[in-house]
Amino acid sequence: MDSHTYTLPATPKQVAYARSLALRNQTLLPWDVQQDRRSLSAWIEVQARLKPVSEFDRLPSSKQMAFAERLARVKQRAVPEECFRDKGLMSKWIDGNK
């Protein structure tokens, strides 16, 4: 008996679905994963469970904005406009102005 294992190529439907998941989750679809049906199936399972990345996920929360505005009033400063478009920047501004 041969101990060779044969890999089946991924189906076009699998590849199309995996590409749509990669776009939805804003991640890369590795080339080597696309070459094997089992590997691609496992990759699809993981990606399908992930929550889609949304534009709103990057925005600061209303509580974060209110806190920043209170800090700005106390410090007599303005919150930079770009902080209202990115929660990471807002967090850094808050940390620097506590």
Backbone atoms as SQL, in Angstrom:
CREATE TABLE atoms (id INTEGER PRIMARY KEY, chain TEXT, resi INTEGER, resn TEXT, atom TEXT, x REAL, y REAL, z REAL);
INSERT INTO atoms VALUES
  (1, 'A', 1, 'MET', 'N', 0.830, -1.175, 0.000),
  (2, 'A', 1, 'MET', 'CA', 0.000, 0.000, 0.000),
  (3, 'A', 1, 'MET', 'C', 0.879, 1.245, 0.000),
  (4, 'A', 2, 'ASP', 'N', 0.480, 2.202, -0.775),
  (5, 'A', 2, 'ASP', 'CA', 1.171, 3.493, -0.784),
  (6, 'A', 2, 'ASP', 'C', 0.697, 4.329, 0.389),
  (7, 'A', 3, 'SER', 'N', 1.608, 5.054, 0.960),
  (8, 'A', 3, 'SER', 'CA', 1.245, 5.914, 2.071),
  (9, 'A', 3, 'SER', 'C', 1.037, 7.361, 1.601),
  (10, 'A', 4, 'HIS', 'N', 0.831, 7.540, 0.298),
  (11, 'A', 4, 'HIS', 'CA', 0.619, 8.874, -0.260),
  (12, 'A', 4, 'HIS', 'C', -0.773, 9.373, 0.099),
  (13, 'A', 5, 'THR', 'N', -0.832, 10.618, 0.432),
  (14, 'A', 5, 'THR', 'CA', -2.137, 11.234, 0.652),
  (15, 'A', 5, 'THR', 'C', -2.392, 12.196, -0.501),
  (16, 'A', 6, 'TYR', 'N', -3.567, 12.163, -1.003),
  (17, 'A', 6, 'TYR', 'CA', -3.928, 13.016, -2.124),
  (18, 'A', 6, 'TYR', 'C', -4.832, 14.136, -1.631),
  (19, 'A', 7, 'THR', 'N', -4.539, 15.321, -2.110),
  (20, 'A', 7, 'THR', 'CA', -5.375, 16.448, -1.743),
  (21, 'A', 7, 'THR', 'C', -6.274, 16.794, -2.919),
  (22, 'A', 8, 'LEU', 'N', -7.493, 17.081, -2.608),
  (23, 'A', 8, 'LEU', 'CA', -8.437, 17.496, -3.635),
  (24, 'A', 8, 'LEU', 'C', -8.390, 19.009, -3.758),
  (25, 'A', 9, 'PRO', 'N', -8.455, 19.514, -4.976),
  (26, 'A', 9, 'PRO', 'CA', -8.446, 20.970, -5.129),
  (27, 'A', 9, 'PRO', 'C', -9.762, 21.576, -4.627),
  (28, 'A', 10, 'ALA', 'N', -9.696, 22.804, -4.223),
  (29, 'A', 10, 'ALA', 'CA', -10.891, 23.502, -3.769),
  (30, 'A', 10, 'ALA', 'C', -11.831, 23.721, -4.947),
  (31, 'A', 11, 'THR', 'N', -13.116, 23.701, -4.673),
  (32, 'A', 11, 'THR', 'CA', -14.100, 23.927, -5.730),
  (33, 'A', 11, 'THR', 'C', -14.216, 25.422, -6.007),
  (34, 'A', 12, 'PRO', 'N', -14.644, 25.775, -7.207),
  (35, 'A', 12, 'PRO', 'CA', -14.829, 27.198, -7.518),
  (36, 'A', 12, 'PRO', 'C', -15.824, 27.877, -6.562),
  (37, 'A', 13, 'LYS', 'N', -16.865, 27.156, -6.143),
  (38, 'A', 13, 'LYS', 'CA', -17.835, 27.728, -5.199),
  (39, 'A', 13, 'LYS', 'C', -17.180, 28.004, -3.851),
  (40, 'A', 14, 'GLN', 'N', -16.323, 27.078, -3.405),
  (41, 'A', 14, 'GLN', 'CA', -15.609, 27.277, -2.136),
  (42, 'A', 14, 'GLN', 'C', -14.736, 28.526, -2.202),
  (43, 'A', 15, 'VAL', 'N', -13.990, 28.649, -3.285),
  (44, 'A', 15, 'VAL', 'CA', -13.075, 29.782, -3.442),
  (45, 'A', 15, 'VAL', 'C', -13.866, 31.096, -3.494),
  (46, 'A', 16, 'ALA', 'N', -14.980, 31.099, -4.218),
  (47, 'A', 16, 'ALA', 'CA', -15.800, 32.316, -4.311),
  (48, 'A', 16, 'ALA', 'C', -16.345, 32.706, -2.943),
  (49, 'A', 17, 'TYR', 'N', -16.827, 31.732, -2.185),
  (50, 'A', 17, 'TYR', 'CA', -17.369, 32.008, -0.856),
  (51, 'A', 17, 'TYR', 'C', -16.258, 32.490, 0.084),
  (52, 'A', 18, 'ALA', 'N', -15.101, 31.852, -0.002),
  (53, 'A', 18, 'ALA', 'CA', -13.970, 32.250, 0.840),
  (54, 'A', 18, 'ALA', 'C', -13.542, 33.680, 0.521),
  (55, 'A', 19, 'ARG', 'N', -13.549, 34.047, -0.745),
  (56, 'A', 19, 'ARG', 'CA', -13.176, 35.417, -1.124),
  (57, 'A', 19, 'ARG', 'C', -14.184, 36.425, -0.589),
  (58, 'A', 20, 'SER', 'N', -15.463, 36.060, -0.624),
  (59, 'A', 20, 'SER', 'CA', -16.469, 36.984, -0.090),
  (60, 'A', 20, 'SER', 'C', -16.307, 37.142, 1.424),
  (61, 'A', 21, 'LEU', 'N', -15.959, 36.054, 2.120),
  (62, 'A', 21, 'LEU', 'CA', -15.698, 36.140, 3.566),
  (63, 'A', 21, 'LEU', 'C', -14.471, 36.990, 3.856),
  (64, 'A', 22, 'ALA', 'N', -13.442, 36.837, 3.037),
  (65, 'A', 22, 'ALA', 'CA', -12.221, 37.619, 3.219),
  (66, 'A', 22, 'ALA', 'C', -12.508, 39.109, 3.058),
  (67, 'A', 23, 'LEU', 'N', -13.339, 39.459, 2.078),
  (68, 'A', 23, 'LEU', 'CA', -13.722, 40.861, 1.896),
  (69, 'A', 23, 'LEU', 'C', -14.549, 41.357, 3.077),
  (70, 'A', 24, 'ARG', 'N', -15.514, 40.555, 3.497),
  (71, 'A', 24, 'ARG', 'CA', -16.388, 40.935, 4.603),
  (72, 'A', 24, 'ARG', 'C', -15.598, 41.165, 5.884),
  (73, 'A', 25, 'ASN', 'N', -14.638, 40.275, 6.161),
  (74, 'A', 25, 'ASN', 'CA', -13.858, 40.345, 7.395),
  (75, 'A', 25, 'ASN', 'C', -12.579, 41.162, 7.246),
  (76, 'A', 26, 'GLN', 'N', -12.345, 41.694, 6.061),
  (77, 'A', 26, 'GLN', 'CA', -11.153, 42.477, 5.761),
  (78, 'A', 26, 'GLN', 'C', -9.887, 41.738, 6.172),
  (79, 'A', 27, 'THR', 'N', -9.769, 40.528, 5.655),
  (80, 'A', 27, 'THR', 'CA', -8.604, 39.692, 5.936),
  (81, 'A', 27, 'THR', 'C', -8.083, 39.110, 4.623),
  (82, 'A', 28, 'LEU', 'N', -6.896, 38.567, 4.678),
  (83, 'A', 28, 'LEU', 'CA', -6.309, 37.951, 3.494),
  (84, 'A', 28, 'LEU', 'C', -6.682, 36.481, 3.420),
  (85, 'A', 29, 'LEU', 'N', -6.913, 36.016, 2.210),
  (86, 'A', 29, 'LEU', 'CA', -7.163, 34.603, 1.959),
  (87, 'A', 29, 'LEU', 'C', -5.842, 34.014, 1.468),
  (88, 'A', 30, 'PRO', 'N', -5.141, 33.251, 2.310),
  (89, 'A', 30, 'PRO', 'CA', -3.820, 32.721, 1.919),
  (90, 'A', 30, 'PRO', 'C', -3.892, 31.820, 0.678),
  (91, 'A', 31, 'TRP', 'N', -2.888, 31.953, -0.152),
  (92, 'A', 31, 'TRP', 'CA', -2.831, 31.190, -1.396),
  (93, 'A', 31, 'TRP', 'C', -2.771, 29.688, -1.116),
  (94, 'A', 32, 'ASP', 'N', -1.963, 29.270, -0.158),
  (95, 'A', 32, 'ASP', 'CA', -1.812, 27.838, 0.111),
  (96, 'A', 32, 'ASP', 'C', -3.120, 27.216, 0.618),
  (97, 'A', 33, 'VAL', 'N', -3.935, 28.005, 1.305),
  (98, 'A', 33, 'VAL', 'CA', -5.225, 27.511, 1.792),
  (99, 'A', 33, 'VAL', 'C', -6.165, 27.265, 0.612),
  (100, 'A', 34, 'GLN', 'N', -6.059, 28.079, -0.421),
  (101, 'A', 34, 'GLN', 'CA', -6.935, 27.952, -1.585),
  (102, 'A', 34, 'GLN', 'C', -6.639, 26.704, -2.417),
  (103, 'A', 35, 'GLN', 'N', -5.509, 26.080, -2.182),
  (104, 'A', 35, 'GLN', 'CA', -5.103, 24.945, -3.002),
  (105, 'A', 35, 'GLN', 'C', -5.663, 23.609, -2.534),
  (106, 'A', 36, 'ASP', 'N', -6.163, 23.557, -1.307),
  (107, 'A', 36, 'ASP', 'CA', -6.608, 22.299, -0.714),
  (108, 'A', 36, 'ASP', 'C', -8.039, 22.444, -0.197),
  (109, 'A', 37, 'ARG', 'N', -8.894, 21.512, -0.581),
  (110, 'A', 37, 'ARG', 'CA', -10.302, 21.570, -0.210),
  (111, 'A', 37, 'ARG', 'C', -10.517, 21.542, 1.298),
  (112, 'A', 38, 'ARG', 'N', -9.787, 20.687, 1.992),
  (113, 'A', 38, 'ARG', 'CA', -9.948, 20.588, 3.449),
  (114, 'A', 38, 'ARG', 'C', -9.450, 21.832, 4.167),
  (115, 'A', 39, 'SER', 'N', -8.312, 22.333, 3.753),
  (116, 'A', 39, 'SER', 'CA', -7.759, 23.546, 4.368),
  (117, 'A', 39, 'SER', 'C', -8.690, 24.731, 4.159),
  (118, 'A', 40, 'LEU', 'N', -9.219, 24.842, 2.948),
  (119, 'A', 40, 'LEU', 'CA', -10.118, 25.949, 2.655),
  (120, 'A', 40, 'LEU', 'C', -11.416, 25.817, 3.451),
  (121, 'A', 41, 'SER', 'N', -11.899, 24.613, 3.593),
  (122, 'A', 41, 'SER', 'CA', -13.109, 24.383, 4.377),
  (123, 'A', 41, 'SER', 'C', -12.910, 24.801, 5.833),
  (124, 'A', 42, 'ALA', 'N', -11.770, 24.462, 6.407),
  (125, 'A', 42, 'ALA', 'CA', -11.465, 24.844, 7.784),
  (126, 'A', 42, 'ALA', 'C', -11.343, 26.364, 7.908),
  (127, 'A', 43, 'TRP', 'N', -10.705, 27.005, 6.929),
  (128, 'A', 43, 'TRP', 'CA', -10.558, 28.455, 6.935),
  (129, 'A', 43, 'TRP', 'C', -11.931, 29.126, 6.853),
  (130, 'A', 44, 'ILE', 'N', -12.797, 28.598, 6.003),
  (131, 'A', 44, 'ILE', 'CA', -14.147, 29.134, 5.848),
  (132, 'A', 44, 'ILE', 'C', -14.923, 29.029, 7.160),
  (133, 'A', 45, 'GLU', 'N', -14.818, 27.899, 7.842),
  (134, 'A', 45, 'GLU', 'CA', -15.527, 27.720, 9.116),
  (135, 'A', 45, 'GLU', 'C', -15.141, 28.797, 10.124),
  (136, 'A', 46, 'VAL', 'N', -13.849, 29.066, 10.232),
  (137, 'A', 46, 'VAL', 'CA', -13.362, 30.073, 11.186),
  (138, 'A', 46, 'VAL', 'C', -13.855, 31.460, 10.778),
  (139, 'A', 47, 'GLN', 'N', -13.723, 31.797, 9.504),
  (140, 'A', 47, 'GLN', 'CA', -14.089, 33.129, 9.033),
  (141, 'A', 47, 'GLN', 'C', -15.592, 33.373, 9.091),
  (142, 'A', 48, 'ALA', 'N', -16.387, 32.343, 8.862),
  (143, 'A', 48, 'ALA', 'CA', -17.840, 32.486, 8.878),
  (144, 'A', 48, 'ALA', 'C', -18.351, 32.813, 10.280),
  (145, 'A', 49, 'ARG', 'N', -17.634, 32.371, 11.316),
  (146, 'A', 49, 'ARG', 'CA', -18.040, 32.631, 12.700),
  (147, 'A', 49, 'ARG', 'C', -17.699, 34.040, 13.162),
  (148, 'A', 50, 'LEU', 'N', -16.766, 34.689, 12.463),
  (149, 'A', 50, 'LEU', 'CA', -16.339, 36.029, 12.871),
  (150, 'A', 50, 'LEU', 'C', -17.413, 37.065, 12.584),
  (151, 'A', 51, 'LYS', 'N', -17.458, 38.063, 13.449),
  (152, 'A', 51, 'LYS', 'CA', -18.380, 39.181, 13.260),
  (153, 'A', 51, 'LYS', 'C', -17.815, 40.061, 12.146),
  (154, 'A', 52, 'PRO', 'N', -18.641, 40.488, 11.197),
  (155, 'A', 52, 'PRO', 'CA', -18.140, 41.340, 10.116),
  (156, 'A', 52, 'PRO', 'C', -17.614, 42.676, 10.647),
  (157, 'A', 53, 'VAL', 'N', -16.575, 43.166, 10.009),
  (158, 'A', 53, 'VAL', 'CA', -16.010, 44.457, 10.374),
  (159, 'A', 53, 'VAL', 'C', -16.907, 45.532, 9.775),
  (160, 'A', 54, 'SER', 'N', -17.270, 46.500, 10.577),
  (161, 'A', 54, 'SER', 'CA', -18.161, 47.556, 10.140),
  (162, 'A', 54, 'SER', 'C', -17.480, 48.906, 10.288),
  (163, 'A', 55, 'GLU', 'N', -17.932, 49.867, 9.497),
  (164, 'A', 55, 'GLU', 'CA', -17.422, 51.234, 9.626),
  (165, 'A', 55, 'GLU', 'C', -17.710, 51.779, 11.018),
  (166, 'A', 56, 'PHE', 'N', -18.852, 51.375, 11.586),
  (167, 'A', 56, 'PHE', 'CA', -19.255, 51.880, 12.885),
  (168, 'A', 56, 'PHE', 'C', -18.384, 51.314, 14.012),
  (169, 'A', 57, 'ASP', 'N', -17.700, 50.204, 13.775),
  (170, 'A', 57, 'ASP', 'CA', -16.826, 49.631, 14.802),
  (171, 'A', 57, 'ASP', 'C', -15.642, 50.535, 15.115),
  (172, 'A', 58, 'ARG', 'N', -15.293, 51.400, 14.173),
  (173, 'A', 58, 'ARG', 'CA', -14.144, 52.283, 14.375),
  (174, 'A', 58, 'ARG', 'C', -14.518, 53.591, 15.042),
  (175, 'A', 59, 'LEU', 'N', -15.800, 53.905, 15.073),
  (176, 'A', 59, 'LEU', 'CA', -16.229, 55.175, 15.658),
  (177, 'A', 59, 'LEU', 'C', -16.230, 55.101, 17.175),
  (178, 'A', 60, 'PRO', 'N', -15.937, 56.225, 17.839),
  (179, 'A', 60, 'PRO', 'CA', -15.982, 56.227, 19.307),
  (180, 'A', 60, 'PRO', 'C', -17.427, 56.096, 19.792),
  (181, 'A', 61, 'SER', 'N', -17.592, 55.549, 20.978),
  (182, 'A', 61, 'SER', 'CA', -18.929, 55.397, 21.541),
  (183, 'A', 61, 'SER', 'C', -19.447, 56.758, 21.999),
  (184, 'A', 62, 'SER', 'N', -20.746, 56.825, 22.209),
  (185, 'A', 62, 'SER', 'CA', -21.329, 58.089, 22.668),
  (186, 'A', 62, 'SER', 'C', -20.808, 58.448, 24.061),
  (187, 'A', 63, 'LYS', 'N', -20.593, 57.443, 24.907),
  (188, 'A', 63, 'LYS', 'CA', -20.038, 57.701, 26.244),
  (189, 'A', 63, 'LYS', 'C', -18.618, 58.246, 26.149),
  (190, 'A', 64, 'GLN', 'N', -17.839, 57.689, 25.222),
  (191, 'A', 64, 'GLN', 'CA', -16.462, 58.129, 25.036),
  (192, 'A', 64, 'GLN', 'C', -16.443, 59.591, 24.552),
  (193, 'A', 65, 'MET', 'N', -17.347, 59.928, 23.619),
  (194, 'A', 65, 'MET', 'CA', -17.400, 61.299, 23.110),
  (195, 'A', 65, 'MET', 'C', -17.843, 62.278, 24.202),
  (196, 'A', 66, 'ALA', 'N', -18.836, 61.882, 24.986),
  (197, 'A', 66, 'ALA', 'CA', -19.315, 62.757, 26.059),
  (198, 'A', 66, 'ALA', 'C', -18.221, 62.998, 27.094),
  (199, 'A', 67, 'PHE', 'N', -17.483, 61.948, 27.442),
  (200, 'A', 67, 'PHE', 'CA', -16.392, 62.084, 28.409),
  (201, 'A', 67, 'PHE', 'C', -15.309, 63.007, 27.859),
  (202, 'A', 68, 'ALA', 'N', -14.980, 62.849, 26.598),
  (203, 'A', 68, 'ALA', 'CA', -13.952, 63.694, 25.974),
  (204, 'A', 68, 'ALA', 'C', -14.400, 65.153, 25.964),
  (205, 'A', 69, 'GLU', 'N', -15.670, 65.388, 25.684),
  (206, 'A', 69, 'GLU', 'CA', -16.167, 66.763, 25.668),
  (207, 'A', 69, 'GLU', 'C', -16.156, 67.382, 27.073),
  (208, 'A', 70, 'ARG', 'N', -16.460, 66.581, 28.088),
  (209, 'A', 70, 'ARG', 'CA', -16.371, 67.078, 29.467),
  (210, 'A', 70, 'ARG', 'C', -14.927, 67.433, 29.814),
  (211, 'A', 71, 'LEU', 'N', -14.005, 66.536, 29.436),
  (212, 'A', 71, 'LEU', 'CA', -12.580, 66.822, 29.675),
  (213, 'A', 71, 'LEU', 'C', -12.149, 68.090, 28.953),
  (214, 'A', 72, 'ALA', 'N', -12.607, 68.257, 27.723),
  (215, 'A', 72, 'ALA', 'CA', -12.231, 69.425, 26.931),
  (216, 'A', 72, 'ALA', 'C', -12.715, 70.714, 27.595),
  (217, 'A', 73, 'ARG', 'N', -13.936, 70.681, 28.145),
  (218, 'A', 73, 'ARG', 'CA', -14.451, 71.868, 28.842),
  (219, 'A', 73, 'ARG', 'C', -13.613, 72.186, 30.075),
  (220, 'A', 74, 'VAL', 'N', -13.285, 71.141, 30.852),
  (221, 'A', 74, 'VAL', 'CA', -12.482, 71.342, 32.066),
  (222, 'A', 74, 'VAL', 'C', -11.093, 71.867, 31.713),
  (223, 'A', 75, 'LYS', 'N', -10.488, 71.294, 30.674),
  (224, 'A', 75, 'LYS', 'CA', -9.122, 71.689, 30.276),
  (225, 'A', 75, 'LYS', 'C', -9.104, 72.915, 29.365),
  (226, 'A', 76, 'GLN', 'N', -10.297, 73.392, 28.991),
  (227, 'A', 76, 'GLN', 'CA', -10.437, 74.521, 28.067),
  (228, 'A', 76, 'GLN', 'C', -9.676, 74.286, 26.768),
  (229, 'A', 77, 'ARG', 'N', -9.936, 73.106, 26.203),
  (230, 'A', 77, 'ARG', 'CA', -9.340, 72.696, 24.925),
  (231, 'A', 77, 'ARG', 'C', -10.449, 72.153, 24.045),
  (232, 'A', 78, 'ALA', 'N', -10.142, 72.053, 22.781),
  (233, 'A', 78, 'ALA', 'CA', -11.079, 71.437, 21.847),
  (234, 'A', 78, 'ALA', 'C', -10.617, 70.013, 21.556),
  (235, 'A', 79, 'VAL', 'N', -11.581, 69.142, 21.402),
  (236, 'A', 79, 'VAL', 'CA', -11.262, 67.778, 20.990),
  (237, 'A', 79, 'VAL', 'C', -10.991, 67.825, 19.491),
  (238, 'A', 80, 'PRO', 'N', -9.841, 67.323, 19.024),
  (239, 'A', 80, 'PRO', 'CA', -9.544, 67.347, 17.586),
  (240, 'A', 80, 'PRO', 'C', -10.624, 66.600, 16.785),
  (241, 'A', 81, 'GLU', 'N', -10.938, 67.160, 15.640),
  (242, 'A', 81, 'GLU', 'CA', -12.002, 66.624, 14.788),
  (243, 'A', 81, 'GLU', 'C', -11.762, 65.160, 14.400),
  (244, 'A', 82, 'GLU', 'N', -10.508, 64.790, 14.142),
  (245, 'A', 82, 'GLU', 'CA', -10.218, 63.404, 13.733),
  (246, 'A', 82, 'GLU', 'C', -10.515, 62.393, 14.840),
  (247, 'A', 83, 'CYS', 'N', -10.546, 62.844, 16.086),
  (248, 'A', 83, 'CYS', 'CA', -10.860, 61.947, 17.201),
  (249, 'A', 83, 'CYS', 'C', -12.307, 61.467, 17.148),
  (250, 'A', 84, 'PHE', 'N', -13.168, 62.261, 16.532),
  (251, 'A', 84, 'PHE', 'CA', -14.575, 61.879, 16.426),
  (252, 'A', 84, 'PHE', 'C', -14.799, 60.829, 15.334),
  (253, 'A', 85, 'ARG', 'N', -13.756, 60.535, 14.556),
  (254, 'A', 85, 'ARG', 'CA', -13.873, 59.534, 13.484),
  (255, 'A', 85, 'ARG', 'C', -13.141, 58.230, 13.790),
  (256, 'A', 86, 'ASP', 'N', -12.394, 58.190, 14.914),
  (257, 'A', 86, 'ASP', 'CA', -11.622, 56.991, 15.231),
  (258, 'A', 86, 'ASP', 'C', -11.556, 56.796, 16.738),
  (259, 'A', 87, 'LYS', 'N', -12.067, 55.658, 17.215),
  (260, 'A', 87, 'LYS', 'CA', -12.101, 55.443, 18.668),
  (261, 'A', 87, 'LYS', 'C', -10.714, 55.272, 19.268),
  (262, 'A', 88, 'GLY', 'N', -9.755, 54.800, 18.492),
  (263, 'A', 88, 'GLY', 'CA', -8.383, 54.675, 18.987),
  (264, 'A', 88, 'GLY', 'C', -7.768, 56.036, 19.256),
  (265, 'A', 89, 'LEU', 'N', -7.977, 56.970, 18.317),
  (266, 'A', 89, 'LEU', 'CA', -7.470, 58.330, 18.511),
  (267, 'A', 89, 'LEU', 'C', -8.172, 59.010, 19.684),
  (268, 'A', 90, 'MET', 'N', -9.489, 58.780, 19.779),
  (269, 'A', 90, 'MET', 'CA', -10.238, 59.375, 20.883),
  (270, 'A', 90, 'MET', 'C', -9.721, 58.863, 22.220),
  (271, 'A', 91, 'SER', 'N', -9.449, 57.574, 22.289),
  (272, 'A', 91, 'SER', 'CA', -8.931, 56.976, 23.513),
  (273, 'A', 91, 'SER', 'C', -7.579, 57.584, 23.887),
  (274, 'A', 92, 'LYS', 'N', -6.706, 57.763, 22.894),
  (275, 'A', 92, 'LYS', 'CA', -5.399, 58.361, 23.163),
  (276, 'A', 92, 'LYS', 'C', -5.540, 59.813, 23.617),
  (277, 'A', 93, 'TRP', 'N', -6.484, 60.531, 22.997),
  (278, 'A', 93, 'TRP', 'CA', -6.682, 61.925, 23.397),
  (279, 'A', 93, 'TRP', 'C', -7.183, 61.986, 24.846),
  (280, 'A', 94, 'ILE', 'N', -8.124, 61.122, 25.189),
  (281, 'A', 94, 'ILE', 'CA', -8.653, 61.083, 26.548),
  (282, 'A', 94, 'ILE', 'C', -7.544, 60.760, 27.546),
  (283, 'A', 95, 'ASP', 'N', -6.744, 59.735, 27.239),
  (284, 'A', 95, 'ASP', 'CA', -5.647, 59.350, 28.138),
  (285, 'A', 95, 'ASP', 'C', -4.652, 60.485, 28.338),
  (286, 'A', 96, 'GLY', 'N', -4.406, 61.249, 27.293),
  (287, 'A', 96, 'GLY', 'CA', -3.449, 62.344, 27.377),
  (288, 'A', 96, 'GLY', 'C', -4.002, 63.594, 28.049),
  (289, 'A', 97, 'ASN', 'N', -5.308, 63.640, 28.248),
  (290, 'A', 97, 'ASN', 'CA', -5.913, 64.847, 28.812),
  (291, 'A', 97, 'ASN', 'C', -6.649, 64.607, 30.117),
  (292, 'A', 98, 'LYS', 'N', -6.417, 63.486, 30.765),
  (293, 'A', 98, 'LYS', 'CA', -7.067, 63.211, 32.056),
  (294, 'A', 98, 'LYS', 'C', -6.488, 64.077, 33.134);
